[in-house]
Amino acid sequence: MDLHESITNQTDVTFMVAKHVFSKEVKGDTNLVLSPLSIQIVLGLIAAGSKGPTQDQLLDFLKSKSIDELNSLYSHIVNTVFVDGSPNGGPRLSVANGFWIEQTLPLKPSFKQVVDNVYKAASESVDFTNKAAEVVDQVNQWAKTKTNDLIKEILPRGSVDNMTRLILANALYFKGEWNEKFDTSETTDHEFYLLNEGSIRAPFMTSKEKQYVAAFNGFKVLRLPYKQGTDTRRFSMYFILPNAHDGLPALVDKISSEPGFLNHHVPFRKVRLSQFLIPKFKITFGFEASNILKGLGLTLPFCGGDLTEMVDSSIPENLSVSQVLHKSFIEVNEEGTEAAAVTGTILMAASLTIEKPVDFVADHPFMFLIRDESTGVVLFLGSVMNPIAG
């Protein structure tokens, strides 16, 4: 399978996860931001340390044919997509993978090679038996550092104890300036219509410049490019706006059920808009991803039995995933976008085309995402139900 196909499949998984998070976690006017990519990277690492039916289930969930194919995909993402572009005038990016292992357990050489070479993960031996609280502090400090202080805690108190054997974590960070910044003096309050009923006033950005917008059946797509560096990568933010004020849930269903949706709905041409308004917003969102993953059929990593390819141990233990914790942040304003995500996984020892002028007024719930145009990789996505709710 070629890289383009792998990324298309990975994006389909991204939308599938997002749909389930949207349906299970979003209540009322709750805003949402997450990075399924961050979760997938951690699952890829777990897949590399598993065998048998558990590995098969992980590969099936991640829509990948083999561990080699998965390693190749995530190696490309770690080493190419997330290379910092700021020295070349592009967005600031970083990816970090961390690995904390019980000090009495050595990593298997084959797994250590994947950890070191594919995922570039920093591994550290720790004392879960006597210093569990200290390890929680250490992981949270790591998350804070790797996300430029945007996410200060990923592991809650009490989430680690003397039965913990491994913690795997991924952190992503993105900061990009718009290619054409918005004039702050043009930002004014407008009505934003909530999903069910009522409305609020929120600050909206605007511009008289032409924009990349395309209208489709029932929705419109806006693509806002970020300032590009001298390398080949091009990052954009997409706003996917249903025509109907209450159309977002149905649109999320449509996006997640059509393979390759994004590739077929990219606005390539700049058009003049009769009216152009998008709200500023800032969102922090966290959730326990385990139940979402189980609900999507990924159950075996949580049962134990096949996670045997990570550590060498004279006393065989059944390792199982006990928790997958995810937290994301995004801020969108006149300058650009700053976003970060952290996924932490705890493994325990277990007994088991537009022709006429249109407008683009995002004055009701919509979906957004950040994408690397050169590869198609989606870094972050979410939904805005109430732009002033945070």
C-alpha positions in Angstrom: 0.0 0.0 0.0 1.4 3.4 -0.9 1.7 6.3 1.5 -1.2 8.3 0.0 -3.6 5.3 0.5 -2.3 4.8 4.1 -3.0 8.5 4.9 -6.4 8.4 3.3 -7.3 5.3 5.4 -5.8 7.0 8.5 -8.0 10.1 7.9 -11.1 7.9 7.6 -10.2 6.5 11.0 -9.8 10.1 12.3 -13.4 11.0 11.2 -14.8 7.7 12.6 -13.3 8.4 16.0 -14.4 12.1 15.8 -18.0 11.0 15.0 -18.2 8.8 18.1 -16.6 11.4 20.4 -19.1 13.9 19.0 -22.1 11.7 19.7 -20.9 10.4 23.1 -19.1 13.3 24.7 -20.7 16.5 23.3 -23.6 17.6 25.4 -25.7 20.6 24.5 -23.4 23.5 23.4 -20.1 21.8 24.4 -17.3 22.7 22.0 -15.0 19.9 20.9 -11.4 19.6 19.8 -9.3 16.5 19.6 -6.4 14.9 17.7 -7.4 11.4 16.7 -3.9 11.3 15.1 -2.3 11.5 18.6 -4.5 8.6 19.7 -3.6 6.6 16.6 0.1 7.1 17.1 -0.1 5.7 20.6 -2.3 2.8 19.3 0.4 2.2 16.6 3.0 1.9 19.3 0.8 -0.6 21.2 0.3 -2.6 18.0 4.0 -2.9 17.6 4.2 -4.4 21.1 1.4 -6.9 20.6 0.8 -10.2 18.7 -2.0 -12.5 17.7 -5.6 -11.5 17.7 -4.9 -8.3 19.6 -2.5 -7.1 16.9 -4.9 -8.1 14.2 -7.7 -6.1 15.8 -5.4 -3.1 16.2 -4.3 -3.3 12.6 -8.0 -3.7 11.5 -9.0 -0.7 13.6 -6.2 1.4 12.2 -7.0 0.2 8.6 -3.5 -1.1 8.1 -2.4 -4.4 6.6 0.8 -4.9 8.6 3.0 -3.6 11.4 5.6 -2.6 8.7 3.0 -0.5 6.9 1.9 1.1 10.1 5.5 1.8 11.2 6.2 3.3 7.8 3.2 5.6 8.0 3.9 6.9 11.5 7.6 7.2 10.8 6.7 9.5 7.9 4.3 11.6 10.1 6.9 11.9 12.9 9.9 12.6 10.7 8.3 14.7 7.9 4.9 16.1 8.7 5.8 17.3 12.2 9.3 18.7 11.5 9.3 22.2 12.8 8.7 24.7 10.0 9.4 27.9 12.0 13.1 28.2 11.1 12.0 28.3 7.4 9.1 30.8 8.0 6.3 28.2 8.3 4.3 26.9 11.2 5.9 25.9 14.4 5.4 22.1 14.9 6.5 19.4 17.2 5.7 15.8 18.0 7.0 13.9 21.0 6.5 10.4 22.2 7.3 9.3 25.7 7.6 5.9 27.3 7.8 5.3 31.1 8.5 1.7 32.1 8.7 -0.1 35.4 12.4 -0.2 36.4 12.4 -4.0 36.9 11.3 -4.7 33.3 13.6 -4.4 30.3 12.2 -3.6 26.9 12.4 -6.3 24.3 15.2 -5.4 21.8 12.8 -5.7 18.8 10.3 -3.4 20.5 13.0 -0.9 21.6 14.2 -0.6 18.0 10.6 0.5 17.0 10.4 2.8 20.0 13.7 4.4 19.2 13.8 4.5 15.4 10.1 4.8 14.2 8.5 6.7 17.0 11.6 8.5 18.3 10.2 8.0 21.8 12.2 8.9 24.9 12.0 6.0 27.3 12.6 6.2 31.0 12.8 3.6 33.8 10.6 4.5 36.8 9.5 3.1 40.2 5.8 2.6 39.9 5.8 0.4 43.1 7.0 3.1 45.5 6.8 6.4 43.6 3.6 6.3 41.5 2.6 9.9 42.5 6.0 11.2 41.4 5.7 9.4 38.0 2.3 11.2 37.5 4.0 14.5 38.1 6.8 13.6 35.8 4.4 12.7 32.9 2.3 15.8 33.4 5.4 18.0 33.4 6.5 16.3 30.2 3.1 17.0 28.6 3.2 20.6 29.8 6.7 21.1 28.3 5.9 19.4 25.0 2.8 21.4 24.4 4.3 24.8 25.2 2.4 25.0 28.5 -1.0 24.6 26.8 -1.9 21.3 28.4 -0.7 21.2 32.0 -2.1 17.8 33.1 -2.9 14.5 31.2 -2.8 12.0 34.1 -5.1 12.6 37.0 -4.1 11.8 40.6 -4.6 8.2 41.4 -4.4 7.0 37.8 -1.1 5.3 38.4 -0.4 2.7 41.1 1.9 -0.2 41.9 0.1 -2.3 39.3 1.2 0.1 36.5 3.9 -1.3 34.3 4.0 1.1 31.3 2.8 4.6 30.3 2.9 5.6 26.7 2.3 9.2 25.7 2.1 11.3 22.6 2.2 15.1 22.4 1.5 17.3 19.3 1.9 21.0 19.0 1.1 23.4 16.1 1.3 27.2 15.8 0.6 28.8 12.4 0.0 32.3 11.2 -2.6 32.9 8.6 -1.2 33.6 5.1 -3.5 36.6 5.1 -4.1 37.8 8.7 -7.4 39.4 9.8 -7.5 43.0 10.7 -8.4 43.2 14.5 -10.2 46.5 14.0 -12.6 44.8 11.7 -13.6 42.2 14.3 -17.1 42.9 15.6 -19.8 41.0 17.6 -22.5 39.2 15.7 -25.2 36.7 16.4 -24.3 33.0 16.7 -27.2 30.6 16.5 -27.0 27.7 18.9 -27.8 24.1 17.8 -31.2 23.7 19.5 -32.5 27.2 20.1 -31.5 30.6 21.0 -28.4 32.6 20.1 -25.5 34.4 21.7 -23.3 37.4 20.7 -19.7 36.5 19.7 -16.7 38.2 18.2 -16.4 37.5 14.4 -13.5 38.1 12.1 -14.0 39.2 8.6 -12.0 40.2 5.4 -12.8 41.6 2.0 -10.2 39.5 0.3 -11.2 36.5 -1.9 -11.3 33.2 -0.1 -11.0 29.5 -0.9 -14.7 28.5 -0.6 -16.7 25.8 -2.3 -20.4 25.0 -2.0 -21.7 21.5 -2.0 -25.1 19.8 -1.4 -26.1 20.9 2.1 -22.8 22.5 3.2 -19.9 24.8 2.4 -16.2 24.4 2.9 -13.7 27.2 3.6 -10.0 26.6 3.4 -7.7 29.1 5.2 -4.0 28.6 4.3 -1.3 29.2 6.9 1.9 31.1 6.1 4.1 28.7 4.2 7.8 28.1 4.8 10.4 27.3 2.3 9.8 23.5 2.5 7.1 21.6 0.5 4.5 21.4 3.3 1.4 23.5 3.1 -1.0 23.7 6.1 -4.6 24.9 6.1 -7.5 25.1 8.4 -10.9 23.9 7.1 -14.3 25.2 8.2 -17.1 22.8 7.2 -20.3 24.6 7.6 -23.8 23.0 7.2 -26.4 25.2 5.5 -29.0 24.4 8.2 -28.5 25.9 11.6 -29.1 22.5 13.2 -27.3 20.6 10.4 -24.0 19.7 12.2 -24.9 16.3 13.6 -26.1 15.0 10.2 -23.0 16.5 8.5 -20.7 14.7 11.0 -22.5 11.5 10.1 -22.0 12.1 6.4 -18.3 13.0 6.7 -17.5 9.9 8.8 -19.4 7.5 6.5 -17.9 8.6 3.2 -14.4 7.2 2.6 -12.0 9.9 1.4 -14.5 12.6 2.1 -12.0 15.4 2.6 -10.1 14.7 -0.6 -13.3 15.2 -2.6 -14.3 18.5 -0.9 -11.2 20.7 -1.1 -11.8 24.3 -2.3 -9.1 25.0 -4.9 -10.3 28.3 -6.2 -10.5 31.7 -4.6 -13.8 33.4 -4.9 -15.3 36.8 -3.9 -17.8 36.5 -1.1 -20.8 38.7 -0.6 -20.3 38.2 3.2 -17.5 36.5 5.1 -17.7 36.0 8.9 -16.0 33.4 11.1 -15.9 33.5 14.9 -12.8 33.6 17.1 -12.7 30.7 19.6 -10.6 29.0 22.2 -11.4 25.4 23.3 -10.0 23.0 25.8 -11.4 19.5 25.7 -10.5 16.3 27.5 -12.0 12.8 27.6 -11.3 9.2 28.5 -11.0 7.5 25.1 -11.2 3.9 26.3 -14.9 3.6 26.1 -15.0 5.3 22.7 -12.4 2.8 21.4 -14.3 -0.2 22.9 -17.5 1.1 21.3 -15.8 1.1 18.0 -14.8 -2.6 18.4 -11.3 -2.2 19.7 -11.6 -4.4 22.8 -8.7 -6.9 23.0 -5.9 -4.5 24.1 -8.1 -3.8 27.2 -8.4 -7.5 28.0 -4.8 -8.5 28.3 -3.1 -11.6 26.8 -1.4 -10.5 23.6 0.7 -7.4 24.7 3.7 -9.6 25.1 6.2 -8.0 22.7 7.1 -4.9 24.7 9.0 -6.2 27.8 11.2 -9.1 28.8 10.2 -10.5 32.2 11.2 -13.6 34.1 7.7 -13.6 35.7 5.2 -13.4 32.8 2.5 -10.9 33.4 -0.6 -10.2 31.3 -0.4 -6.6 30.3 -3.6 -4.8 29.4 -4.5 -1.2 28.5 -6.4 0.3 31.5 -6.9 3.9 30.3 -6.5 6.0 27.2 -6.6 9.7 28.2 -6.8 12.5 25.7 -6.7 16.3 26.1 -6.6 19.0 23.4 -6.5 22.8 23.1 -7.0 25.2 20.2 -7.2 28.9 19.8 -8.2 30.6 16.6 -7.9 34.4 16.3 -6.9 37.2 13.8 -3.2 36.1 13.8 -3.6 32.4 13.3 -4.0 29.2 15.3 -2.3 27.5 18.2 -3.2 23.9 19.0 -1.9 21.1 21.1 -2.9 17.5 22.1 -1.7 14.9 24.5 -2.7 11.2 24.6 -1.6 9.2 27.6 -2.1 5.4 27.8 -1.6 3.4 31.0 -0.8 -0.3 30.8 -1.3 -2.3 33.9 -0.5 -5.8 35.0 -3.8 -7.7 34.8 -5.1 -11.0 35.8 -6.5 -10.7 32.3 -16.7 24.1 -7.6 -18.5 27.5 -7.3 -19.8 29.6 -10.2 -21.9 32.4 -8.5 -21.0 34.7 -5.6 -21.8 33.1 -2.2 -21.3 34.1 1.4 -19.6 32.2 4.2 -21.1 33.2 7.5 -20.2 30.7 10.2 -22.9 31.9 12.6 -24.1 28.4 13.6 -22.4 25.2 14.7 -19.7 24.0 12.4 -16.8 21.6 12.1 -13.1 22.6 11.7 -9.8 20.8 11.1 -6.1 21.5 10.5 -4.5 19.5 7.6 -1.2 19.2 6.0 -2.1 19.7 2.3 1.1 18.0 1.0 0.3 14.7 2.5 -3.4 15.0 3.5 -2.7 14.2 7.2 -5.3 15.7 9.6 -3.6 17.0 12.7 -6.6 18.4 14.7 -10.3 18.6 14.3 -13.3 19.7 16.3 -16.7 21.4 16.3 -17.8 24.9 17.5 -21.2 24.8 19.1 -20.8 28.1 21.0 -17.7 30.2 20.2 -17.6 32.0 23.6 -18.1 28.9 25.7 -14.3 27.9 25.8 
